[in-house]
Every structure is written in C-alpha cells, then in structure tokens.
Amino acid sequence: MNNAVQTGQRNSAHPLCLTLGTCTSRYDASPLLSERPVAIGPHLESPENSFPEPKMRRVLHVLHSLERSGMEMMLLNSAREWNQLGYACDVLATASSPGSLVPEMRENGYGVFHIPFRSRWRYLPRLRFLGEFYRLCRSGYDVVHLHTEAGPGLVCLVAKLAGVRRIAMTPHGIFHFRGALRLRKFCERHLIRLLGGRVGMISEAVSQCEWERFRIKGVRISNWLDTEHFRPPSSEERAEARRALGAPDDAFVMVSVGNCSSLKNHDAILRALPLLSASIRPLYLHIGREDPEGGERRLAAEMKLGERVRFAGSQADPLPYLWAADVFVMPSLSEGLGMAALEAAASGVPMVCTRVDGLSNVAARTRWTVLVSSDAVSVAEGLAKVAAIDPLERRRRGWTDSQTIRAEFPVHNGVESIVRGLYA
C-alpha cells in the first residue's frame, strides 16, 4: 500500500479505498477494474499530495466513460480554475470501462474513480454499485454533480442518503425521449428536484427541451473552452499546420471534429464531396473516433472518394487541423450546444452547420456561420458558398467570429456560472 494510505493523509478521506483494498496509484486495466471500484488519481501517490485545506469544498463529477468529449475536455482545461474558486474536484466513471482520458485526468489533478453502473439487465444498476457509491459519497463530498443519463434519480437518492449537501445535474444534450422512457426520465428529473437538486441548462435549446418534455426549469449555466489555446493562427502558423498535414496550398480543406455516430451525420459530408466542383480541390479531414464497424470508411470507399478524404482518428489536440482548415463543417442532427463548433469558431475557422437546436445557438453568436439543412445537397451548397469567398476575406470573417466566441466562453465564466448557479 502506498504512503498516502499508510499515513492517513488525503487517502484517509476515502474509506471506500481502505475497506475494499482496491486503491491503485496508477491505471491498471485488469479484470479487477470492472469488478470493484478503483480509485485512480495523483492524490494516491505521495504524502505530499494531501487533501485540500478544510475551506476547500469537494465535488464529485459523475460521468459515463472518460473520453474526448465535451464535459471531460472542459474539466481537463479548468482544474486550476476550480481550485482558485475553492473547489477540489474528483471524477467518477460509471461505464463498464473508465475510458481513455484517465491518465490525463490524473495529470490535471483529478482523483479518478471507476464504479460500473449497469448490470446484465438493461436499465438496472449493479447492486454492488449502490453500496460502493454510497461509501464513496460518505467520504466527504459536499457536491455530487451528474453529467450522465444513467439512473440519475437513483444516483441522487443514494448521494442524499450518504449526506451529500448539494446535488446538481446537467443535461448535455437534447433528449427527445418517447413512451415509457420519457415517463421514466420525467420521474427521475422531478425526483432530483424533490431532493433539492439543481439542474443546469447549457443552452437555450436544452432549456426549451427540458421544459417542453419534462416540465423542468433549471439554472442557465455556460459551457467554456480554453480561449488561450483555441485562437486564430498567424499566417506562419497556418502555413506550417498545412505543411505538417500535407495539405496542398490550393486545396479547400474541410474539417469535422466529433466521434462517429448517426447523430453526427458525417455521411452527409461524404455524400456532399462529389457535388463540389473539382476546381476547388476539396480535401476532407475527419477527426474523431470512428465507428467500430467502419461504416464511414466503407461509404468513402464505395463512393471512390480516394485522397479527398482522410480519417485522422481521435486526436489529443484538434487545433493543428483547425488552423489548417478553410472551413469547419458540422452537419449534426442534434446537439446540446456544439462544443466542437465553439472551438472551431474560437480558432478562426468559418463554419457550415446544420440548422438544428444547439448549433443554431452557436450560429446566433457569430456573424458569418452558414446554416444548412442536414442533407448532402444542402451541405454541399453551404461548402460551395464558403469556398467562393476570397481566402483573405474568409480569414477576416473567421477572426471576427473568433473574438466574439472567445469573449463569451472563457473558462472562468463557465466555472463561475456553475459554482454560482448550482453549488452555492
């Protein structure tokens, strides 16, 4: 057992670890990981990393799997801000696997726990989850903040029984649940409210959906992005980004950022490519985790798109791709807000987005975003419209929208909106 446990310092506030004897100071992808809760965090590595002073309030963020997605990335770039506002944050992964971001979460100062929620029966939790989560909450958390749709009512009830003072929930998408599932989600949300929980709304679209479908009113909060990192490039930085990616000087580079799913609608981009004039030399860079079944690659092959498409996979940092881009394209069928679109706009990239809730909210904050329908013809028309603009004028428009987005979505504004609206 490491020194932190032996000396009873920061680890002493985690009786879960001591009781089950499953703490580890590093990620270990062993069968034990899916059977018992595992604490994975820098605070387990040495006596010097002790628990924060008593004035620090402790927050447990409950997520599904820790992947390169909206809330996880926001947590990664805001660790210092939470501490400056007096909050020490940990994260709990409830998926069967904790996810690929565990090491980076640790490096940024978060304690990481993994307690799988689902049992073999759909929608039902593992019985062991209830006891393990209860003991984790009893270790001294002031706030439990839910970011997942996996049993939120039950999770909140257990947290309250464990003595957690403040419960918060943030829906990160627009959920058009129907039938019995809609009824269940209605009951879960109102149970959270009865327990004194607060619900944070990240966009006008999410707020409207939650009211219309579940009769839930919440607190308006703000997402955020690293505005020091996501910025427009200089001419030299842009040229270097294109050279590094092997993008020809005369190519019209299109970029999408997002893990593959039917809601992201990347098929529309692939089907739009043959509709574009060959004279603009279109090159599509697909950033994000691919469909395990390879559906989009298969479609690209069937359409004989060849070198016009490059699948770059999940990237730790999409910024070089955004700096190389002439346009960012996001033809999603639904978005809660569209963090990838915010990052692209902040990076000075002109955008083509579908006219759907969430993305329309982003477009309303910019001047030059082109809104289209979700079909390939409309996407192609939007891309052609941007391609027809003089390159220097495109960059000027991108710079203008970047200033607006970077002013509205800095890290401090977002974290402060959560602390003030949900935790206070």
N, C-alpha and C positions, 0 to 999 in steps of 0.2 A: 504494500500500500504506500502511496506517495506521501511526502512530508506534509502536504496540506491537510490530509486526513489525519495523520498521526498527531499533528499539533493542534487540531481542532480549530483551525482558523477559518478561512472562507468556507471550506467544505463542511464545517460544523453546522451550518445553517441548512444543510441538505441531509436530513436524517434518512431520506429515501436511499441515498447512496450507501450510507453506513448499514442500513437494515438489510438491503439486498446484496450488498457486496459486489455491485456490478460497475462501480465507477472505473473510468479509464481516463488517462490523461491524453489520449490520442484516439483518433478514429480507428476502429478495428472492425473490418467488415466480416465478422464471424457470425455463425448461426445465433450466438447469444444476443446479437443486436436486435433481432426480430422477436426474441422471446422475452426479454426483460428490458426495463428502461435503462438507458445508458446515458450517463452524463458525460458530455464531451466538451471540454472548454478549457481555456487558458487558465482559469482560476483554479484548476486542479493540479497545476504543475509545480508550484513552489510556494513556500510560506510567504514570500514577498507579495504575492498576489492575494491579499486578504480581502475579506468582504468590505464594501464601502463603509464609510462612516455612517452612524445611525441616521443622520439627516438625509441620506440618500434613500429615495423610495425605490422599491424593487418592482419591476414589471416583467411578467411572463407573456411573451407573444406566442400565441398558439397558431401554427401554420400546418399545412398539409406536408408537402415534401419541399425541402430547401433547394430550389432550382433557380436558374437565372430568369426570374420573373419579377413582376412589379414590386410587391411589398418586400421581397427578400433583398432586391437590389437597393431599395430605399433604406432598409435597415443597415446594409453594408456601408452606405455613404453617410450615415447620420449618427454613428456611435458616439463621436465626440460631442455632438450637439445634445444628445440625451443626457450625458454626464454633466455638461455645463448647466443644464436646467435642473439638475438634482435627481436624475433617474438612472438607475443601474438596470440594464435590460438583459434578459436571457430569452432563448427561443426554444420552443418545443415542437418537434416534428412528429406528426401523427400518422403519416403514411407508412406503408409496410417497409419502405426504405427511407432513411433520413434525407437523402438527396446529395447532390454533388457539391453543394456550397458549404458543407460542414467545415472543411479546413479554413476557408476564407472567413466564415463567421467567427471562428475561434481567433484568427489572426486580428480581427477587428474588435476583439474584447468581449464577445458574447459567450456566455455559457450555453451550451447546446445539449438538449435532452431529446431522447427518442423513446416514445411510448406509442406503439401502433394502436390505432383506434378500432379498425374494422375486424370483425370476427369472420368466420367462414360463411355466416349468413348475412346476406346483403342488408345494409342499413343498421344492423345490430352491432353494438360495441363488444369488444372482448371484455369479459367480466374482470379480468386482471387489470384492464385499463382503469376501471373506476377506482380501485384501491391504490394503484400506483400514482394516478393523477391526484387523488386526494392527499396522499402523503407529500407529493411534490408541492402542492399548494400550501400545505401546512408548514412548509419550511420557511415561510416568512414573506410571501409576496403580498404587496399592497394592491397591485393591479393585475388582473388577467385580461388580456386583450385578444379576442378571437379574430382570425383572418381566414377562417375556413368554414365551409358549409357542412362539415362532418359533425353531426349531432351537437350543434351549438347550444341548444336548450339544456341538454343533459350536462354538457361540459360546464356551463354557467352554474347549474344547480349544484354540482359537486364542488365547484370553487367557492360558492357561498357557504355551503356546509362546512368547508375547511376553514372558513373565517376570512376569506379574501374580502377586503372592504369595497373595492371598486371593480366592476365588471364592464367591459366595453366590447363592442362588436363592430367590425367594418365590413360591409358587403363590397367586394372589389369588382363586381360585375353586375350586369343587368340580367336578372334571373326570371325568365318567363315560365315559371313552374306551372304545371296544369294538374287538374284532377286531385287525386289523393296526396300527391307530393306537394302541391300548392297548399292544401289544408294543413299538412304536417308542418311546412315551413311557416305558415301563418301562426300556428300554435307555438312553435319554437320561438319565434320573434317576440310574441306577446308574453311568453314566459320570461324571457330575458328582461323585458320591460317591467314585469311584476316583481322581479328580483332586484330591481333598482338599476339594471344595466342601461348603458347609454349606447346609442347607435350612431356611428359616424358616416356621413354621406360624402363621398369623394367627388361627386359631380352633380350637376342639375339633373342629368339623365338618371342616375342611380336614385336620387331623392324622389323623382317622379315615379319611377318603377316601384320602389318600396311602398309608396303611399297608395298607388293605384291597385297593387296586387295584394298587399298585406296590411294596409292601413297603419303603417308605421311612419311616424315623424321622427326625424333624427337631427343631429347637430351637423352643420356644414363644416367639414374639415378640408384640408388641402393636401393633395399629393405633392411630392417635391422631386427635384433632381439635383445632381451635383453641377451647379451652374459654373463653377470654376473649371470643371473638366469639359462639359459639353458647351462648346463655344465655336464660333466660326473660325475657320483656319485662315492663316495668311496665304498669300499666293504661293509662297515657297512650301508651306506645309501641305497645301492641296496638291501641288505638283509632285511632292515626294510621296504622298499617300497613293496617288495614281500609279506612280512608277513601281512602288512596292507591291501593288496588287496586279501589276501587269496590264493596266487599263490603257488602251491606245489613246493618244491625245485627242483624236477626233471621235471617240466613242461617246455615245449618250448613255451614261451609267445610271442604272436604276437599282435602288437598294430597298429591300424589305427586311425588317427585323422582327422575328417572332417565331416561337416554336410551332411546328406544323399541327394544324387541327382544321376540321371543317369550318369552324368559325372564322379562322384567319383568311380563308378563301384565296389561298395562293394560286389555286388553279386558274383564277381569272387573270392573273398576271401572265402566266404561261400561255394561256389562250390569246392574250392580247398581243404578244410579241409578233406573230406573223402578220398582224393587222397594221403594224407600224412600217413606215417607209424604210427601206433598206439604206437609204441615203444618210440617215442619222446614225447608222451603225449601233443599234441598241445592244446593250450588254446588261443582263440582269444578274445581280449578286444576291443570293438567297442566304440570309444569316439566321440561324436558329436550328434547334434540334429537329431532325427530320422525322417523318412518320416511320415507325419501325417496319411497316410493310412496304416502304419505298414508293408510295403512290405517286408523289410529285415527280420523282426521278423517272418513274415509268411513263408518266404523261409526257415529260420533256423528250424522252426517247421516241415515243410514238409520234410526236409532232416533229421529230427531226430538228430540234432546236440547236443541237450541237453546241458550238462555242458561244452561242448567245446567252447561255445560262451557266452559272457556276454555283454549285451548292457548297457553301463555306462552313456549314455546320454551326454549332454553338460557339460563340466567341466570348472570351472573358471581357473584351472591350470592343464595342462596335464602332468606336469613334473613327478609326482609320478608314473604315468603309463609308461612314457618313461624310467624312472630309473628301473622299474621292467621288462622291455621288453628284450627279446633276439633278436628281430628283429622288425623293423618298416616296414609296407607294405603299399604301395600307388599305386593301380592299375588304376589310373585315365585315362580317355580317352583324357583329355586335361587339361593343367594347364598353367597359365601365367608364374609362376616361381615355385610355390610349397612351400609356407611358412611353412606348417606343416613338410615337408621333411627337410627344413633347421633347424627347431627347433629340430627335431629328431636327425639329424646328429650332431648338436651342443651338444646334450645331450649324445653323445657317443653310439648311437644305430646303429648297422648295418642295412642297408636298402635294401629292394627289391622294385623297382619302375618300372613302365612301360616305355617303350622306346618311349616317346612322347615329343613333344616340351615343354619346361618348366622344366619337370623333368629331361630330358637329360641334360639341362643346369646345374641343381644341381649336377647330377652324374658326369659331367665333372670336377667339382671342388673337387670331392672326389676320393679316390683311390679304395675303396672296395665296392661301391654300385653295386648291382646285377641288371641289366636291363633285363626285360622280356616283352613278349607280353601281351595283355590285356585279353587273355582267361584264364580260370581256370587252364587248364593243364600247361600252361607256368608259371603261378603264383605259382602253387604247386611245380614245378621243381625248381624255384628260392628259395622258402622257404626251400625245402629239401636241397639245396646246402648250405644254411647258417646253417641249423641245423646240418649238417655233420661236421662243423668246431668245433674244440676244444673250449669249453667255454672261456678259458683264452685267446686264440688267437682271438676269436670274440671280446672280450673286448679290446684287444690291437688294433685291426683294427678300432674299433669304436672310441677309443681315438685318433688315428692318424687323422681320418677324422674330428673329432671334432675340433682339433687345427686349421685345415685349414679353416673350416667354420667360427669359432669364430673370426679368424683374419681378414676375408674378410667382414663380415657383422655386425660390431658393430653399435650401434645406431648413434654414431657421424658421421660415414662415410655416412650413408644413409641420415640423415637430411641435412648434409652439401652438398651432391650431389644435393638435391632438391633446396636448397637455392641458390647455385651457378649456377645451370643449368636452373632453371625455374623462380626464383623470382628476381634475380639480374637485 
